[in-house]
Amino acid sequence: MSNTIEYAAGVQDAALALFLQEDNADKLTDILVDALDEAFRILNEELVSRPLN
C-alpha cells in the first residue's frame, strides 16, 4: 500500500458546497458513509496483509 494520500481539495470542496447549496443532506450522508466504509475496508486489508512477528 502506498503512503501517498490522494486528495483533490478543490473538487471535494466544490462538491460539498454544491450539496450544501442544494440542501441535499441525505445524499451527502450516503457519500460520506460510503467513504468511511471504504476507509475501513482499506485499513482492514492493511491489517490482514501485515505479517505477524
Residue, then its C-alpha position, 0 to 999 in steps of 0.5 A: m500500500s502506498n503512503t501517498i494520500e490522494y486528495a483533490a481539495g478543490v473538487q471535494d470542496a466544490a462538491l460539498a458546497l454544491f450539496l450544501q447549496e442544494d440542501n441535499a443532506d441525505k445524499l451527502t450522508d450516503i457519500l460520506v458513509d460510503a467513504l468511511d466504509e471504504a476507509f475501513r475496508i482499506l485499513n482492514e486489508e492493511l491489517v490482514s496483509r501485515p505479517l505477524n512477528 
